[in-house]
Amino acid sequence: MNSTPPKPQFGAVVNKVRALMSGHGLFAFGLLIVMIGAAFSESLGLTLFLPLISNLMGLDLGADHSSEIGAMVRRITDLLPLATSLEGLLALMFFAFLAKGLLLVAARSMGAYFALRLREEWASRIFDHYLHAQDSYLNKQREGRMIHNVATETHHASRGIVKTLNFANKLILSVVLFVIMLVAHWQATLAITVLSALLMLIVRAGTAGYSLRYGQRRQDLGQDISELAAEGLANVRAVKLSGSQKRLGAGLLEKLRGYTRTDSLFQVVSEIPLQMTEVSMIALISITFLLLKDVLDVDLKAAAIFLGFFAFLFQRLMTYVSYLMSQRMKISGDMPALMLVHDLVTNAPAREILDAGKEFAGLDGDIEFRDVDFAYDDATPVLAGLNLTIARGKTTAVIGPSGAGKSTLADLLLGFQVAAAGAVEINGKSLDHYTLSSIRERIGYVTQDAQIFNASIRDNITMGHDLSDAEIADAAAKAHAHEFIAELSQGYDTVVGNRGVSLSGGQRQRLAIARVIATQPDFYIFDEATSSLDSHSEKFIRQSMAELATSATVLIIAHRLTTIEHADAIYALDRGRARRVSFAEASQGIVE
């Protein structure tokens, strides 16, 4: 494994856990109280074993005022009046263990619910952060890792919280049992404690730092696995065409095997404390008996009842102590997930500001790019002093070589990017004069790669909007999609599969156009909408664009000249600047 990651400071961890449980503190406290109730119920039941055995054997140990055993039995019966009779003892034990069982059932169900609620909240908040993050942030993230963080790391982190509460519960129970053993025989208890402490120190020394290394390694491998799977499946056709299935499969298998080795080894190491219980218990009890007999000169025959009771308590205590050691390792293994989730939940990336400004009611003027400069993070200029007018009610086309900045124009209009200098104006006002959400509501944007969801045709068109069947059919008809939809087995209720796999490229594109038409925008952007289509499919898209242009403003970003032959204005984009050209100039090869 890699070197041990820096160990989080205890105070910092506590503060982060408290922050993650914000709003759930009362439930967590209630869960802890239920766990403590179960612990004390079990302790009571265990304590009653000594007077029960005494009663069953017909011995009145409580009457022996000279022995420690008798004194202990007497203290128990004094505290619990019902414990003076066999019937009373049996009733008390029954109700003690019944209460313990009921409380444990409640605690486990509450713990499972608590973990799921925490995961539910954290996952939804992280997902919301990603959905609202600026493009500059999202472009630097890996899709598979983001999916993994939402779906998997939140699960590990929430289980870590519940494990911590279980740890606290077992710690309390261990302390109670230890006190009972001290009362029973403090010398033997202290001797056992010293030997147990030495054993625990040896185990801890052998596993120091291992859990944190495991947790970080598990997180890294989990993210890598999700990333490889997401990228491979998202680009499955490219993988097939390049014959890369074997290479990608081998890469994923290597990561999976690494995860298997890491997790399996951790399960072995974390199990060691639990499995040491029986052996260490027998060894320590044997040593204790020898000390009582040879050093303290106790008559073992006379103290047989007490010794059996003491051994029983000690076995339970060692079980809890070994559980604490094992659970501590598992909590440490979940620590990287807790730290990551805390960072993702509390340190939201820069968000898009959707509601600042005035509502954009509609396009009643031209769209102007005035001396616009723009560069991406690598500082390579994309647009430099660009001036361009998109006339209201007209069709404007933008052409140019790849990388000339054509799609950047759309990104600027949609607020995905912000100009470094100059201004983008709508209706004579700067773009930031309006709320970004209202701007996007009035723009219909169609890209080269139609974004289709694994849902019905109807849901893909409405995208959550409340539309009637007539409105859906009208939008599909205007997109020249109604005809092929009507031929599907379930019509508008047909589920199209992942990324619309059951549809052809042209059908997916027409479905995407129907979606934007359904919102009734007054400005359409077609960004390379026909570049990957055959001539038959392109014809339908061109017809849709021509029909929409009669009642709306249209911006067409294209390579194909056939797409822009009816444009009212054509701009050639090159070296960050726009130059208006005629269709004849474009068709003669002056621009690409």
C-alpha positions in Angstrom: 0.0 0.0 0.0 1.0 3.7 -0.3 2.4 5.7 2.6 0.1 6.5 5.4 -2.0 9.6 4.7 -1.8 12.3 7.4 -4.0 11.4 10.4 -6.8 13.8 10.9 -6.8 15.7 14.2 -9.4 14.4 16.6 -10.9 17.9 17.2 -11.1 18.5 13.4 -12.8 15.2 12.8 -15.4 15.8 15.5 -16.2 19.2 14.1 -16.6 17.8 10.6 -18.8 15.0 11.8 -21.0 17.5 13.7 -21.2 19.6 10.5 -22.2 16.6 8.5 -24.9 15.6 11.0 -26.3 19.2 11.1 -30.0 19.0 11.5 -29.9 15.3 12.6 -28.3 15.8 16.0 -31.6 15.1 17.9 -32.1 11.8 16.0 -28.5 10.8 16.6 -28.9 11.5 20.3 -32.1 9.5 20.4 -30.3 6.6 18.7 -27.5 6.7 21.2 -29.9 6.7 24.1 -31.6 3.6 22.7 -28.2 1.9 22.3 -27.3 2.8 25.9 -30.7 1.5 27.1 -29.9 -1.8 25.4 -26.5 -1.9 27.0 -27.8 -1.3 30.5 -30.6 -3.8 30.1 -28.0 -6.4 29.1 -25.7 -5.5 32.0 -28.7 -5.9 34.4 -29.4 -9.3 33.0 -25.8 -10.4 33.2 -25.6 -9.2 36.8 -28.5 -11.3 37.8 -26.7 -14.5 36.9 -24.8 -14.7 40.2 -27.8 -14.6 42.5 -29.7 -16.9 40.1 -27.0 -19.5 40.2 -26.8 -19.1 44.0 -30.5 -19.6 44.3 -30.7 -22.5 41.9 -27.9 -24.3 43.9 -29.7 -23.7 47.2 -26.9 -21.5 48.5 -27.7 -18.4 50.4 -24.5 -16.5 49.5 -26.1 -13.2 50.5 -26.2 -14.4 54.1 -22.4 -14.8 54.2 -21.5 -11.3 55.4 -17.8 -12.2 55.6 -17.2 -13.0 51.9 -16.9 -10.6 49.0 -19.2 -12.9 47.0 -21.8 -12.8 49.6 -21.5 -9.0 49.9 -21.9 -8.7 46.1 -25.0 -10.9 46.1 -26.5 -8.9 49.0 -25.9 -5.6 47.2 -27.7 -6.9 44.1 -30.7 -8.1 46.1 -30.8 -4.9 48.1 -31.0 -2.9 44.9 -33.6 -5.2 43.3 -36.2 -6.4 45.9 -37.6 -8.9 43.4 -34.2 -10.7 43.3 -34.7 -12.3 46.7 -36.8 -15.2 45.2 -36.2 -17.5 42.2 -39.4 -16.4 40.6 -38.4 -12.8 41.0 -35.0 -13.4 39.6 -36.3 -15.2 36.5 -38.9 -12.5 35.9 -36.2 -9.7 36.2 -33.9 -11.6 33.8 -36.7 -12.2 31.3 -37.7 -8.5 31.3 -34.1 -7.3 31.2 -33.2 -9.4 28.1 -36.6 -8.7 26.5 -35.9 -5.0 26.9 -32.4 -5.5 25.5 -33.8 -7.4 22.5 -36.5 -4.8 21.8 -34.0 -1.9 22.2 -31.5 -3.6 19.9 -34.1 -4.1 17.2 -35.0 -0.5 17.5 -31.4 0.6 17.5 -30.5 -1.4 14.4 -33.5 -0.2 12.5 -32.9 3.4 13.6 -29.2 3.0 12.7 -30.0 1.7 9.2 -32.6 4.5 8.7 -30.1 7.1 10.0 -27.4 6.0 7.6 -29.8 6.1 4.7 -31.1 9.5 5.6 -27.6 10.9 5.9 -26.6 9.3 2.6 -29.8 10.6 1.0 -29.0 14.2 2.1 -25.3 14.2 1.3 -25.7 12.5 -2.1 -28.5 15.0 -3.1 -26.5 18.0 -1.9 -23.3 16.8 -3.8 -25.4 16.1 -6.9 -27.0 19.5 -6.6 -23.5 21.1 -6.3 -22.4 19.3 -9.5 -25.6 20.3 -11.4 -25.2 24.0 -10.5 -21.5 24.2 -10.8 -19.9 26.5 -13.3 -18.6 24.9 -16.5 -15.0 25.9 -15.6 -15.3 23.6 -12.6 -17.1 20.7 -14.4 -14.7 20.7 -17.3 -11.9 19.8 -14.9 -13.8 16.9 -13.3 -14.0 13.3 -14.4 -17.5 12.0 -14.9 -16.9 8.6 -13.4 -15.4 10.1 -10.2 -18.3 12.5 -9.8 -20.7 9.5 -10.1 -18.7 7.5 -7.6 -18.6 10.4 -5.1 -22.4 10.7 -5.2 -23.3 7.1 -5.2 -20.5 5.3 -3.2 -18.5 7.6 -1.0 -21.7 8.9 0.6 -22.6 5.3 1.5 -19.2 4.6 3.2 -19.3 8.0 5.0 -22.9 7.4 6.4 -22.0 3.9 7.5 -18.9 5.4 9.3 -21.2 7.6 11.3 -23.4 4.7 12.4 -20.3 2.6 13.2 -19.1 5.4 15.4 -22.4 5.4 17.3 -22.2 1.6 17.7 -18.6 2.1 19.0 -19.9 4.5 21.6 -22.6 2.1 22.7 -20.2 -0.9 23.1 -17.7 1.4 24.9 -20.4 2.3 27.4 -21.4 -1.4 27.9 -17.7 -2.3 28.3 -17.3 0.3 31.0 -20.4 -1.0 32.9 -19.2 -4.6 32.7 -15.7 -3.5 33.9 -17.3 -1.8 36.9 -19.3 -4.9 37.7 -16.1 -7.0 37.6 -14.3 -4.5 39.8 -17.1 -4.8 42.4 -16.9 -8.6 42.1 -13.2 -8.8 42.6 -11.0 -5.8 41.9 -7.7 -7.6 42.2 -8.4 -10.2 39.6 -10.0 -7.5 37.4 -7.0 -5.2 37.5 -4.7 -8.2 36.7 -6.8 -9.1 33.7 -7.0 -5.5 32.6 -3.2 -5.1 32.6 -2.7 -8.2 30.5 -5.6 -7.2 28.1 -4.1 -3.7 27.7 -0.7 -5.2 26.7 -2.4 -7.5 24.2 -4.4 -4.5 22.7 -1.2 -2.4 22.5 0.5 -5.2 20.6 -2.4 -5.5 18.1 -2.6 -1.7 17.7 1.1 -1.4 17.1 0.9 -4.0 14.4 -2.0 -2.2 12.6 -1.0 1.4 13.2 -1.9 3.6 10.2 -3.1 0.6 8.2 -6.8 1.5 8.3 -6.2 5.0 7.0 -4.0 3.7 4.2 -6.8 1.1 3.4 -9.5 3.8 3.3 -7.5 6.0 1.0 -6.6 3.1 -1.3 -10.2 1.9 -1.4 -11.4 5.4 -2.3 -8.8 5.8 -5.0 -9.5 2.4 -6.6 -13.3 2.9 -6.3 -13.0 6.2 -8.2 -10.8 4.7 -10.8 -13.2 1.8 -11.4 -16.2 4.1 -11.8 -14.2 6.4 -14.1 -13.1 3.6 -16.4 -16.5 2.0 -16.5 -18.3 5.4 -17.2 -15.9 6.4 -19.9 -15.9 3.0 -21.6 -19.6 2.7 -21.7 -20.2 6.3 -22.7 -17.9 5.8 -25.7 -18.7 2.2 -26.4 -18.9 2.6 -30.2 -15.5 4.2 -30.4 -14.2 1.4 -28.2 -15.6 -1.2 -30.6 -14.4 0.6 -33.7 -10.8 0.9 -32.4 -10.8 -2.7 -31.1 -10.0 -1.5 -27.5 -12.4 -3.8 -25.7 -9.6 -6.1 -24.5 -7.4 -3.3 -23.4 -10.1 -1.5 -21.5 -11.4 -4.7 -20.0 -8.0 -5.6 -18.8 -7.5 -2.2 -17.3 -10.8 -2.4 -15.4 -10.0 -5.9 -14.2 -6.7 -4.8 -12.9 -8.4 -2.1 -10.8 -11.1 -4.5 -9.6 -8.4 -7.1 -8.6 -6.6 -4.3 -6.7 -9.8 -3.4 -4.9 -10.4 -7.1 -4.1 -6.9 -7.6 -2.7 -7.1 -4.4 -0.7 -10.6 -5.1 0.8 -10.0 -8.8 1.4 -6.7 -8.0 3.3 -8.5 -5.4 5.4 -11.3 -7.8 6.3 -8.6 -10.3 7.5 -6.7 -7.7 9.5 -9.8 -6.1 11.0 -11.1 -9.6 12.0 -8.0 -10.5 14.0 -9.1 -8.7 17.2 -12.5 -10.4 17.1 -11.0 -13.9 16.6 -8.4 -13.4 19.4 -11.2 -13.2 22.0 -11.6 -16.9 22.7 -7.9 -17.7 22.9 -7.0 -14.7 25.0 -10.0 -15.3 27.3 -9.0 -18.8 28.1 -5.4 -17.8 28.6 -6.3 -14.9 30.9 -8.9 -16.8 32.9 -6.4 -19.6 33.4 -3.8 -17.1 34.7 -6.5 -15.5 36.9 -7.5 -18.8 38.4 -3.8 -19.6 39.2 -3.3 -16.2 40.8 -6.4 -16.7 42.9 -5.3 -20.2 44.0 -1.5 -19.9 44.4 -1.0 -16.2 45.2 -4.2 -15.0 46.8 -4.8 -18.4 48.4 -8.5 -18.5 47.5 -10.4 -21.8 47.8 -11.5 -22.4 44.2 -14.0 -25.0 45.2 -15.8 -22.7 47.6 -15.7 -19.8 45.0 -16.8 -22.0 42.0 -20.0 -20.0 41.6 -18.2 -16.7 41.7 -15.5 -17.9 39.3 -18.1 -19.1 36.8 -19.9 -15.8 37.0 -16.6 -13.8 36.7 -15.5 -15.9 33.7 -18.8 -15.3 32.0 -18.6 -11.5 32.5 -15.0 -11.5 31.4 -15.9 -13.4 28.2 -18.5 -10.8 27.4 -16.2 -7.9 28.2 -13.5 -9.4 25.9 -16.0 -9.8 23.1 -16.9 -6.1 23.4 -13.3 -5.0 23.7 -12.3 -7.0 20.6 -15.3 -5.5 18.8 -14.1 -2.0 19.8 -10.7 -2.7 18.4 -12.1 -4.1 15.1 -14.7 -1.3 14.8 -12.0 1.3 15.5 -10.1 0.0 12.4 -13.3 0.0 10.3 -14.1 3.6 11.4 -10.6 4.7 10.4 -11.1 3.0 7.1 -14.2 5.1 6.5 -12.4 8.3 7.5 -11.2 9.3 4.0 -14.8 8.9 2.8 -16.1 11.1 5.7 -13.4 13.8 4.9 -14.2 13.7 1.2 -18.0 14.0 1.7 -17.5 16.8 4.2 -15.4 18.7 1.7 -17.9 18.1 -1.2 -20.9 19.0 1.0 -19.6 22.1 2.8 -17.2 23.5 0.1 -19.5 23.8 -2.8 -17.8 24.7 -6.1 -18.5 28.1 -7.7 -22.2 28.0 -8.7 -24.0 29.6 -11.6 -25.9 32.6 -10.5 -29.3 31.9 -12.0 -31.6 34.5 -10.4 -29.6 37.7 -10.3 -31.1 40.4 -12.5 -34.5 41.0 -14.1 -36.7 38.5 -15.8 -36.2 38.2 -19.6 -39.6 38.5 -21.1 -38.7 37.8 -24.7 -36.6 38.9 -27.6 -37.8 42.3 -29.0 -34.5 43.5 -30.4 -31.3 42.3 -31.9 -28.5 40.3 -30.2 -25.2 42.1 -30.3 -21.6 40.9 -29.6 -19.6 44.1 -29.1 -15.7 43.8 -29.0 -15.9 40.5 -27.2 -12.7 38.8 -26.0 -12.7 35.3 -24.6 -10.0 32.7 -23.7 -10.2 29.4 -21.9 -8.0 28.5 -18.9 -4.9 27.9 -21.0 -5.1 31.6 -22.0 -5.2 30.8 -25.7 -7.4 33.5 -27.2 -10.6 32.2 -28.8 -12.4 35.5 -29.5 -10.6 38.8 -29.9 -12.6 41.9 -30.4 -15.4 40.1 -32.0 -18.4 42.1 -33.4 -21.5 40.3 -34.6 -25.2 41.0 -34.9 -28.0 38.4 -34.7 -31.0 40.3 -36.1 -34.4 39.6 -34.5 -36.7 37.5 -36.6 -33.9 36.6 -39.0 -31.7 33.5 -39.6 -28.1 34.2 -38.9 -25.4 31.6 -39.8 -21.9 31.4 -38.4 -19.3 29.3 -40.2 -15.6 28.7 -39.8 -12.9 26.1 -39.2 -12.9 23.8 -36.1 -11.6 25.7 -33.1 -12.5 29.1 -34.5 -14.9 29.7 -31.5 -18.3 29.0 -33.1 -19.7 27.0 -30.2 -18.2 29.6 -27.8 -20.7 32.1 -29.2 -23.5 29.7 -28.0 -21.8 29.2 -24.6 -21.6 32.9 -24.1 -25.3 33.4 -25.0 -26.4 30.6 -22.7 -24.2 31.9 -19.8 -22.0 28.8 -19.7 -19.0 31.1 -20.3 -18.5 34.8 -19.6 -16.6 37.2 -21.9 -13.3 38.5 -20.6 -13.9 41.9 -22.3 -16.6 43.5 -24.4 -20.3 42.8 -24.0 -23.1 40.5 -25.2 -26.3 42.5 -25.4 -29.9 41.4 -25.8 -32.6 44.0 -26.4 -30.0 46.6 -25.9 -29.1 45.4 -22.4 -26.1 43.5 -21.3 -26.7 39.7 -20.9 -26.1 40.0 -17.1 -28.9 42.5 -16.9 -31.3 39.5 -17.0 -31.5 36.4 -14.8 -29.7 33.5 -16.4 -32.6 31.1 -15.7 -35.0 33.3 -17.7 -32.6 33.7 -20.6 -32.2 29.9 -20.9 -36.0 29.5 -20.8 -36.3 31.6 -23.9 -33.5 29.9 -25.9 -34.0 26.6 -27.7 -30.5 25.0 -28.0 -29.9 22.0 -30.2 -26.4 20.5 -30.4 -24.6 18.0 -32.7 -24.9 15.3 -30.0 -28.6 15.1 -29.1 -29.0 14.6 -25.3 -31.5 11.8 -25.0 -32.5 10.2 -21.7 -33.4 6.6 -20.9 -37.1 7.5 -20.7 -40.2 7.6 -22.8 -40.6 9.8 -25.9 -43.1 11.9 -23.9 -40.7 12.5 -21.0 -37.9 13.3 -23.3 -40.0 16.0 -24.9 -41.5 17.5 -21.8 -38.4 17.3 -19.5 -40.6 17.9 -16.5 -42.7 20.7 -18.1 -46.5 20.4 -17.7 -47.6 19.9 -21.3 -50.8 18.5 -22.7 -50.8 15.7 -25.2 -51.8 18.1 -28.0 -48.8 20.4 -27.2 -46.5 17.4 -27.2 -47.8 16.2 -30.5 -47.6 19.7 -32.0 -44.0 20.1 -31.0 -43.2 16.7 -32.5 -45.0 17.5 -35.7 -43.0 20.8 -36.1 -39.8 18.8 -35.6 -40.9 16.3 -38.2 -40.8 13.6 -35.5 -44.5 12.7 -35.1 -44.5 10.4 -38.1 -41.8 8.0 -36.8 -43.1 8.3 -33.2 -46.6 7.2 -34.3 -45.0 4.1 -35.9 -43.4 3.0 -32.6 -45.1 0.1 -30.7 -46.1 2.3 -27.8 -46.0 5.7 -29.5 -45.2 8.5 -27.2 -44.9 6.1 -24.3 -42.0 4.2 -25.9 -38.9 4.1 -23.8 -35.9 4.9 -26.0 -33.1 3.3 -24.0 -29.8 4.6 -22.8 -28.9 7.8 -24.8 -31.8 7.0 -27.1 -30.1 3.8 -28.4 -33.3 2.5 -30.0 -33.5 5.5 -32.3 -31.5 6.5 -35.3 -29.3 9.5 -35.2 -31.8 11.6 -37.2 -34.6 10.5 -35.0 -32.7 11.4 -31.9 -32.0 14.8 -33.4 -35.6 15.4 -34.3 -36.7 14.4 -30.8 -34.2 16.9 -29.3 -35.7 19.6 -31.6 -39.2 18.7 -30.5 -38.1 19.2 -26.9 -36.9 22.8 -27.5 -39.9 23.6 -29.6 -42.2 22.4 -26.8 -40.9 25.3 -24.6 -41.9 27.8 -27.3 -38.7 29.9 -27.2 -38.3 32.9 -29.4 -34.6 32.3 -30.2 -33.2 29.0 -31.5 -29.5 28.0 -31.7 -28.6 25.0 -33.9 -25.0 24.1 -33.1 -23.8 21.7 -35.8 -27.2 20.1 -35.6 -26.9 18.3 -39.0 -23.1 17.6 -39.2 -23.4 13.9 -38.3 -26.6 13.1 -40.2 -27.2 11.5 -43.5 -28.8 13.6 -46.3 -32.3 12.1 -45.6 -32.2 13.0 -41.9 -30.6 16.4 -42.7 -33.5 17.3 -45.0 -36.0 16.9 -42.1 -33.9 19.1 -39.8 -33.4 21.7 -42.4 -37.2 21.8 -43.0 -37.7 22.3 -39.2 -35.2 25.1 -39.1 -36.8 26.8 -42.1 -40.3 26.6 -40.6 -39.1 27.8 -37.2 -37.3 30.8 -38.8 -40.7 32.2 -40.0 -41.7 33.0 -36.4 -38.5 33.1 -34.4 -34.9 34.3 -34.4 -32.5 31.5 -35.4 -28.7 31.2 -35.1 -27.2 28.3 -37.1 -23.6 27.2 -36.4 -22.6 24.9 -39.2 -20.0 23.4 -41.6 -22.4 22.2 -44.2 -23.3 24.9 -46.7 -26.7 23.2 -47.4 -27.7 24.1 -43.9 -27.2 27.8 -44.3 -28.3 28.5 -47.9 -31.4 30.3 -46.7 -29.7 32.3 -44.0 -30.4 36.1 -44.0 -26.8 36.8 -42.8 -23.6 34.7 -42.8 -20.6 35.4 -40.7 -17.2 33.7 -41.2 -15.3 33.3 -38.0 -11.5 33.1 -38.1 -8.8 34.0 -35.6 -11.3 35.3 -33.1 -13.0 37.8 -35.4 -16.2 37.7 -37.4 -16.6 38.8 -41.0 -19.9 39.0 -42.8 -19.8 37.1 -46.1 -22.2 36.2 -48.9 -23.4 32.7 -49.6 -21.5 32.8 -52.8 -18.2 33.6 -51.0 -18.9 30.8 -48.5 -19.7 28.3 -51.3 -16.5 29.2 -53.2 -14.3 27.9 -50.4 -13.3 31.3 -49.0 -14.3 29.8 -45.6 -14.5 26.2 -44.5 
